[in-house]
Amino acid sequence: VLPECRAVCDALGLDPMGLIASGALLAAVASDDDATLLAALEAQGVAARVIGTATEPGEGLKMRVGGELVPLPTFERDELARYFGD
């Protein structure tokens, strides 16, 4: 979470994990290809990084927080829409 996003979310009482990611692209590629893809994107001036790995379905969706794997939160609707009462 970028510091600017964190500051706005803290000020408004929002969870940044529940915001829509307009303009974001998630790409699932073989781990052998991630360096190639990252280099190609960087060559085009696109900031990118590896953010996760695919696991067996039974393991569920998790994220790493402070070195610990925790369940990925779910949200009924976007946090910003909730804030504005949409």
N, CA, C and O atoms as CSV, one atom per row, in Angstrom:
chain,resi,resn,atom,element,x,y,z
A,1,VAL,N,N,0.857,-1.168,0.000
A,1,VAL,CA,C,0.000,0.000,0.000
A,1,VAL,C,C,0.907,1.235,0.000
A,1,VAL,O,O,1.750,1.408,0.879
A,2,LEU,N,N,0.710,2.076,-0.999
A,2,LEU,CA,C,1.518,3.291,-1.098
A,2,LEU,C,C,1.230,4.213,0.089
A,2,LEU,O,O,0.107,4.242,0.593
A,3,PRO,N,N,2.238,4.963,0.537
A,3,PRO,CA,C,2.042,5.857,1.680
A,3,PRO,C,C,0.894,6.843,1.487
A,3,PRO,O,O,0.165,7.141,2.433
A,4,GLU,N,N,0.730,7.352,0.261
A,4,GLU,CA,C,-0.351,8.303,-0.002
A,4,GLU,C,C,-1.719,7.647,0.181
A,4,GLU,O,O,-2.639,8.245,0.739
A,5,CYS,N,N,-1.833,6.423,-0.292
A,5,CYS,CA,C,-3.085,5.678,-0.139
A,5,CYS,C,C,-3.349,5.404,1.338
A,5,CYS,O,O,-4.472,5.567,1.815
A,6,ARG,N,N,-2.323,4.993,2.047
A,6,ARG,CA,C,-2.460,4.715,3.479
A,6,ARG,C,C,-2.932,5.960,4.224
A,6,ARG,O,O,-3.805,5.870,5.087
A,7,ALA,N,N,-2.362,7.122,3.897
A,7,ALA,CA,C,-2.729,8.368,4.577
A,7,ALA,C,C,-4.202,8.712,4.351
A,7,ALA,O,O,-4.905,9.082,5.291
A,8,VAL,N,N,-4.669,8.591,3.102
A,8,VAL,CA,C,-6.073,8.886,2.800
A,8,VAL,C,C,-6.982,7.891,3.505
A,8,VAL,O,O,-7.986,8.277,4.105
A,9,CYS,N,N,-6.632,6.610,3.434
A,9,CYS,CA,C,-7.455,5.580,4.076
A,9,CYS,C,C,-7.511,5.783,5.586
A,9,CYS,O,O,-8.574,5.657,6.193
A,10,ASP,N,N,-6.380,6.093,6.186
A,10,ASP,CA,C,-6.369,6.335,7.631
A,10,ASP,C,C,-7.264,7.519,7.983
A,10,ASP,O,O,-8.008,7.471,8.963
A,11,ALA,N,N,-7.190,8.582,7.179
A,11,ALA,CA,C,-7.988,9.784,7.463
A,11,ALA,C,C,-9.481,9.522,7.320
A,11,ALA,O,O,-10.285,10.122,8.034
A,12,LEU,N,N,-9.863,8.627,6.398
A,12,LEU,CA,C,-11.281,8.355,6.140
A,12,LEU,C,C,-11.789,7.085,6.811
A,12,LEU,O,O,-12.973,6.763,6.709
A,13,GLY,N,N,-10.910,6.363,7.495
A,13,GLY,CA,C,-11.322,5.123,8.153
A,13,GLY,C,C,-11.620,4.006,7.172
A,13,GLY,O,O,-12.549,3.225,7.379
A,14,LEU,N,N,-10.829,3.922,6.092
A,14,LEU,CA,C,-11.033,2.896,5.070
A,14,LEU,C,C,-9.936,1.848,5.143
A,14,LEU,O,O,-8.824,2.129,5.590
A,15,ASP,N,N,-10.254,0.648,4.705
A,15,ASP,CA,C,-9.267,-0.416,4.589
A,15,ASP,C,C,-8.763,-0.405,3.153
A,15,ASP,O,O,-9.549,-0.665,2.242
A,16,PRO,N,N,-7.490,-0.118,2.910
A,16,PRO,CA,C,-6.986,-0.037,1.538
A,16,PRO,C,C,-7.124,-1.345,0.762
A,16,PRO,O,O,-7.135,-1.335,-0.468
A,17,MET,N,N,-7.228,-2.453,1.459
A,17,MET,CA,C,-7.395,-3.739,0.762
A,17,MET,C,C,-8.776,-3.862,0.133
A,17,MET,O,O,-8.995,-4.734,-0.707
A,18,GLY,N,N,-9.708,-3.004,0.526
A,18,GLY,CA,C,-11.061,-3.054,-0.001
A,18,GLY,C,C,-11.338,-2.022,-1.086
A,18,GLY,O,O,-12.483,-1.859,-1.509
A,19,LEU,N,N,-10.300,-1.326,-1.540
A,19,LEU,CA,C,-10.473,-0.351,-2.614
A,19,LEU,C,C,-10.342,-1.042,-3.963
A,19,LEU,O,O,-9.536,-1.959,-4.122
A,20,ILE,N,N,-11.141,-0.596,-4.939
A,20,ILE,CA,C,-10.965,-1.144,-6.276
A,20,ILE,C,C,-9.611,-0.693,-6.803
A,20,ILE,O,O,-9.092,0.340,-6.379
A,21,ALA,N,N,-9.052,-1.437,-7.697
A,21,ALA,CA,C,-7.724,-1.140,-8.223
A,21,ALA,C,C,-7.829,-0.690,-9.674
A,21,ALA,O,O,-7.294,-1.348,-10.567
A,22,SER,N,N,-8.502,0.405,-9.913
A,22,SER,CA,C,-8.646,0.916,-11.271
A,22,SER,C,C,-7.269,1.145,-11.879
A,22,SER,O,O,-6.396,1.758,-11.265
A,23,GLY,N,N,-7.092,0.650,-13.074
A,23,GLY,CA,C,-5.826,0.826,-13.768
A,23,GLY,C,C,-4.787,-0.223,-13.423
A,23,GLY,O,O,-3.685,-0.202,-13.972
A,24,ALA,N,N,-5.111,-1.127,-12.538
A,24,ALA,CA,C,-4.160,-2.176,-12.168
A,24,ALA,C,C,-4.306,-3.367,-13.103
A,24,ALA,O,O,-5.398,-3.654,-13.593
A,25,LEU,N,N,-3.215,-4.046,-13.341
A,25,LEU,CA,C,-3.217,-5.258,-14.152
A,25,LEU,C,C,-2.574,-6.370,-13.341
A,25,LEU,O,O,-1.435,-6.242,-12.890
A,26,LEU,N,N,-3.302,-7.453,-13.158
A,26,LEU,CA,C,-2.741,-8.643,-12.527
A,26,LEU,C,C,-2.526,-9.664,-13.628
A,26,LEU,O,O,-3.443,-9.955,-14.396
A,27,ALA,N,N,-1.336,-10.205,-13.708
A,27,ALA,CA,C,-1.027,-11.201,-14.733
A,27,ALA,C,C,-0.475,-12.450,-14.061
A,27,ALA,O,O,0.445,-12.371,-13.246
A,28,ALA,N,N,-1.032,-13.584,-14.401
A,28,ALA,CA,C,-0.537,-14.856,-13.878
A,28,ALA,C,C,0.384,-15.462,-14.942
A,28,ALA,O,O,-0.050,-15.776,-16.050
A,29,VAL,N,N,1.638,-15.617,-14.591
A,29,VAL,CA,C,2.618,-16.191,-15.512
A,29,VAL,C,C,3.402,-17.278,-14.789
A,29,VAL,O,O,3.471,-17.305,-13.560
A,30,ALA,N,N,3.987,-18.166,-15.570
A,30,ALA,CA,C,4.830,-19.214,-14.993
A,30,ALA,C,C,5.994,-18.556,-14.256
A,30,ALA,O,O,6.542,-17.556,-14.719
A,31,SER,N,N,6.367,-19.117,-13.117
A,31,SER,CA,C,7.437,-18.507,-12.323
A,31,SER,C,C,8.743,-18.399,-13.109
A,31,SER,O,O,9.559,-17.521,-12.827
A,32,ASP,N,N,8.949,-19.272,-14.083
A,32,ASP,CA,C,10.149,-19.191,-14.916
A,32,ASP,C,C,10.130,-17.968,-15.826
A,32,ASP,O,O,11.175,-17.560,-16.333
A,33,ASP,N,N,8.958,-17.378,-16.038
A,33,ASP,CA,C,8.809,-16.249,-16.956
A,33,ASP,C,C,8.684,-14.899,-16.261
A,33,ASP,O,O,8.632,-13.871,-16.935
A,34,ASP,N,N,8.635,-14.876,-14.936
A,34,ASP,CA,C,8.381,-13.605,-14.269
A,34,ASP,C,C,9.473,-12.569,-14.507
A,34,ASP,O,O,9.166,-11.394,-14.706
A,35,ALA,N,N,10.733,-12.973,-14.492
A,35,ALA,CA,C,11.818,-12.015,-14.716
A,35,ALA,C,C,11.751,-11.420,-16.119
A,35,ALA,O,O,12.012,-10.231,-16.307
A,36,THR,N,N,11.403,-12.241,-17.097
A,36,THR,CA,C,11.283,-11.765,-18.481
A,36,THR,C,C,10.168,-10.735,-18.592
A,36,THR,O,O,10.346,-9.685,-19.209
A,37,LEU,N,N,9.021,-11.034,-17.995
A,37,LEU,CA,C,7.897,-10.111,-18.045
A,37,LEU,C,C,8.224,-8.811,-17.315
A,37,LEU,O,O,7.933,-7.728,-17.823
A,38,LEU,N,N,8.821,-8.907,-16.138
A,38,LEU,CA,C,9.173,-7.711,-15.389
A,38,LEU,C,C,10.145,-6.833,-16.169
A,38,LEU,O,O,10.000,-5.611,-16.181
A,39,ALA,N,N,11.133,-7.443,-16.819
A,39,ALA,CA,C,12.099,-6.681,-17.619
A,39,ALA,C,C,11.421,-5.994,-18.795
A,39,ALA,O,O,11.729,-4.840,-19.095
A,40,ALA,N,N,10.501,-6.686,-19.465
A,40,ALA,CA,C,9.788,-6.107,-20.604
A,40,ALA,C,C,8.931,-4.929,-20.159
A,40,ALA,O,O,8.894,-3.899,-20.832
A,41,LEU,N,N,8.253,-5.071,-19.042
A,41,LEU,CA,C,7.431,-3.979,-18.533
A,41,LEU,C,C,8.296,-2.789,-18.116
A,41,LEU,O,O,7.962,-1.641,-18.411
A,42,GLU,N,N,9.389,-3.061,-17.442
A,42,GLU,CA,C,10.297,-1.993,-17.017
A,42,GLU,C,C,10.849,-1.246,-18.231
A,42,GLU,O,O,10.997,-0.024,-18.190
A,43,ALA,N,N,11.152,-1.968,-19.307
A,43,ALA,CA,C,11.670,-1.340,-20.524
A,43,ALA,C,C,10.655,-0.367,-21.123
A,43,ALA,O,O,11.027,0.563,-21.839
A,44,GLN,N,N,9.380,-0.583,-20.829
A,44,GLN,CA,C,8.317,0.293,-21.320
A,44,GLN,C,C,7.920,1.354,-20.296
A,44,GLN,O,O,6.977,2.115,-20.515
A,45,GLY,N,N,8.646,1.399,-19.174
A,45,GLY,CA,C,8.356,2.393,-18.148
A,45,GLY,C,C,7.186,2.030,-17.257
A,45,GLY,O,O,6.608,2.899,-16.603
A,46,VAL,N,N,6.833,0.757,-17.224
A,46,VAL,CA,C,5.711,0.290,-16.407
A,46,VAL,C,C,6.262,-0.336,-15.126
A,46,VAL,O,O,7.013,-1.311,-15.174
A,47,ALA,N,N,5.884,0.228,-13.991
A,47,ALA,CA,C,6.309,-0.333,-12.711
A,47,ALA,C,C,5.553,-1.634,-12.460
A,47,ALA,O,O,4.332,-1.685,-12.607
A,48,ALA,N,N,6.274,-2.674,-12.084
A,48,ALA,CA,C,5.642,-3.978,-11.837
A,48,ALA,C,C,6.474,-4.750,-10.829
A,48,ALA,O,O,7.660,-4.483,-10.639
A,49,ARG,N,N,5.833,-5.702,-10.193
A,49,ARG,CA,C,6.542,-6.591,-9.273
A,49,ARG,C,C,5.741,-7.868,-9.076
A,49,ARG,O,O,4.541,-7.912,-9.345
A,50,VAL,N,N,6.412,-8.893,-8.609
A,50,VAL,CA,C,5.752,-10.149,-8.263
A,50,VAL,C,C,5.071,-9.927,-6.919
A,50,VAL,O,O,5.690,-9.455,-5.966
A,51,ILE,N,N,3.776,-10.276,-6.856
A,51,ILE,CA,C,3.040,-10.050,-5.607
A,51,ILE,C,C,2.508,-11.336,-4.984
A,51,ILE,O,O,1.913,-11.300,-3.907
A,52,GLY,N,N,2.715,-12.466,-5.645
A,52,GLY,CA,C,2.191,-13.689,-5.058
A,52,GLY,C,C,2.540,-14.910,-5.876
A,52,GLY,O,O,3.232,-14.829,-6.891
A,53,THR,N,N,2.052,-16.035,-5.416
A,53,THR,CA,C,2.241,-17.300,-6.097
A,53,THR,C,C,0.929,-18.077,-6.072
A,53,THR,O,O,0.101,-17.900,-5.178
A,54,ALA,N,N,0.763,-18.926,-7.055
A,54,ALA,CA,C,-0.420,-19.788,-7.092
A,54,ALA,C,C,-0.169,-21.003,-6.212
A,54,ALA,O,O,0.923,-21.571,-6.212
A,55,THR,N,N,-1.193,-21.393,-5.466
A,55,THR,CA,C,-1.095,-22.560,-4.586
A,55,THR,C,C,-2.272,-23.487,-4.876
A,55,THR,O,O,-3.122,-23.184,-5.713
A,56,GLU,N,N,-2.313,-24.586,-4.196
A,56,GLU,CA,C,-3.416,-25.523,-4.347
A,56,GLU,C,C,-4.717,-24.873,-3.895
A,56,GLU,O,O,-4.711,-24.114,-2.926
A,57,PRO,N,N,-5.838,-25.150,-4.572
A,57,PRO,CA,C,-7.116,-24.516,-4.222
A,57,PRO,C,C,-7.505,-24.680,-2.748
A,57,PRO,O,O,-8.081,-23.765,-2.159
A,58,GLY,N,N,-7.204,-25.803,-2.163
A,58,GLY,CA,C,-7.575,-26.046,-0.771
A,58,GLY,C,C,-6.868,-25.133,0.220
A,58,GLY,O,O,-7.293,-25.030,1.371
A,59,GLU,N,N,-5.797,-24.469,-0.206
A,59,GLU,CA,C,-5.062,-23.589,0.700
A,59,GLU,C,C,-5.753,-22.238,0.872
A,59,GLU,O,O,-5.436,-21.500,1.806
A,60,GLY,N,N,-6.684,-21.906,-0.007
A,60,GLY,CA,C,-7.403,-20.639,0.086
A,60,GLY,C,C,-6.556,-19.458,-0.340
A,60,GLY,O,O,-5.390,-19.614,-0.702
A,61,LEU,N,N,-7.152,-18.270,-0.295
A,61,LEU,CA,C,-6.463,-17.039,-0.664
A,61,LEU,C,C,-5.868,-16.406,0.582
A,61,LEU,O,O,-6.570,-16.138,1.557
A,62,LYS,N,N,-4.568,-16.170,0.533
A,62,LYS,CA,C,-3.875,-15.613,1.699
A,62,LYS,C,C,-2.937,-14.509,1.251
A,62,LYS,O,O,-2.548,-14.439,0.085
A,63,MET,N,N,-2.578,-13.647,2.194
A,63,MET,CA,C,-1.593,-12.615,1.952
A,63,MET,C,C,-0.599,-12.619,3.098
A,63,MET,O,O,-0.901,-13.077,4.200
A,64,ARG,N,N,0.586,-12.103,2.824
A,64,ARG,CA,C,1.622,-12.073,3.847
A,64,ARG,C,C,1.579,-10.713,4.542
A,64,ARG,O,O,1.657,-9.670,3.894
A,65,VAL,N,N,1.457,-10.740,5.848
A,65,VAL,CA,C,1.454,-9.525,6.662
A,65,VAL,C,C,2.495,-9.709,7.754
A,65,VAL,O,O,2.349,-10.556,8.635
A,66,GLY,N,N,3.542,-8.909,7.683
A,66,GLY,CA,C,4.592,-9.010,8.702
A,66,GLY,C,C,5.213,-10.385,8.786
A,66,GLY,O,O,5.556,-10.841,9.877
A,67,GLY,N,N,5.365,-11.053,7.662
A,67,GLY,CA,C,5.977,-12.364,7.642
A,67,GLY,C,C,5.017,-13.514,7.926
A,67,GLY,O,O,5.418,-14.677,7.876
A,68,GLU,N,N,3.773,-13.211,8.219
A,68,GLU,CA,C,2.780,-14.247,8.529
A,68,GLU,C,C,1.726,-14.310,7.421
A,68,GLU,O,O,1.289,-13.277,6.914
A,69,LEU,N,N,1.323,-15.525,7.051
A,69,LEU,CA,C,0.255,-15.693,6.072
A,69,LEU,C,C,-1.087,-15.603,6.780
A,69,LEU,O,O,-1.346,-16.326,7.742
A,70,VAL,N,N,-1.944,-14.699,6.290
A,70,VAL,CA,C,-3.273,-14.513,6.873
A,70,VAL,C,C,-4.302,-14.580,5.752
A,70,VAL,O,O,-3.965,-14.316,4.598
A,71,PRO,N,N,-5.551,-14.929,6.065
A,71,PRO,CA,C,-6.578,-14.978,5.027
A,71,PRO,C,C,-6.751,-13.618,4.354
A,71,PRO,O,O,-6.727,-12.579,5.015
A,72,LEU,N,N,-6.925,-13.637,3.033
A,72,LEU,CA,C,-7.179,-12.414,2.280
A,72,LEU,C,C,-8.574,-11.925,2.639
A,72,LEU,O,O,-9.529,-12.697,2.558
A,73,PRO,N,N,-8.717,-10.658,3.035
A,73,PRO,CA,C,-10.048,-10.170,3.419
A,73,PRO,C,C,-10.974,-10.056,2.209
A,73,PRO,O,O,-10.522,-9.903,1.075
A,74,THR,N,N,-12.256,-10.133,2.470
A,74,THR,CA,C,-13.249,-9.934,1.420
A,74,THR,C,C,-14.128,-8.751,1.816
A,74,THR,O,O,-14.277,-8.439,2.997
A,75,PHE,N,N,-14.701,-8.105,0.818
A,75,PHE,CA,C,-15.514,-6.921,1.052
A,75,PHE,C,C,-16.770,-7.027,0.202
A,75,PHE,O,O,-16.705,-7.441,-0.955
A,76,GLU,N,N,-17.916,-6.655,0.771
A,76,GLU,CA,C,-19.168,-6.700,0.017
A,76,GLU,C,C,-19.186,-5.674,-1.091
A,76,GLU,O,O,-19.777,-5.909,-2.145
A,77,ARG,N,N,-18.550,-4.544,-0.871
A,77,ARG,CA,C,-18.442,-3.513,-1.904
A,77,ARG,C,C,-17.183,-2.699,-1.652
A,77,ARG,O,O,-16.565,-2.782,-0.590
A,78,ASP,N,N,-16.821,-1.914,-2.655
A,78,ASP,CA,C,-15.632,-1.081,-2.577
A,78,ASP,C,C,-15.688,-0.174,-1.348
A,78,ASP,O,O,-16.740,0.379,-1.028
A,79,GLU,N,N,-14.577,-0.027,-0.677
A,79,GLU,CA,C,-14.508,0.790,0.540
A,79,GLU,C,C,-14.851,2.258,0.272
A,79,GLU,O,O,-15.489,2.897,1.109
A,80,LEU,N,N,-14.448,2.796,-0.860
A,80,LEU,CA,C,-14.756,4.186,-1.163
A,80,LEU,C,C,-16.261,4.370,-1.410
A,80,LEU,O,O,-16.848,5.363,-0.978
A,81,ALA,N,N,-16.876,3.412,-2.103
A,81,ALA,CA,C,-18.320,3.469,-2.296
A,81,ALA,C,C,-19.038,3.379,-0.950
A,81,ALA,O,O,-20.027,4.076,-0.719
A,82,ARG,N,N,-18.541,2.528,-0.076
A,82,ARG,CA,C,-19.136,2.417,1.260
A,82,ARG,C,C,-19.029,3.747,2.000
A,82,ARG,O,O,-19.974,4.174,2.663
A,83,TYR,N,N,-17.884,4.391,1.884
A,83,TYR,CA,C,-17.668,5.674,2.561
A,83,TYR,C,C,-18.679,6.722,2.095
A,83,TYR,O,O,-19.231,7.468,2.904
A,84,PHE,N,N,-18.914,6.770,0.780
A,84,PHE,CA,C,-19.836,7.754,0.235
A,84,PHE,C,C,-21.287,7.305,0.299
A,84,PHE,O,O,-22.179,8.036,-0.130
A,85,GLY,N,N,-21.537,6.107,0.832
A,85,GLY,CA,C,-22.898,5.632,1.012
A,85,GLY,C,C,-23.577,5.219,-0.284
A,85,GLY,O,O,-24.800,5.289,-0.411
A,86,ASP,N,N,-22.768,4.788,-1.242
A,86,ASP,CA,C,-23.293,4.362,-2.549
A,86,ASP,C,C,-24.145,3.127,-2.418
A,86,ASP,O,O,-24.668,2.630,-3.415
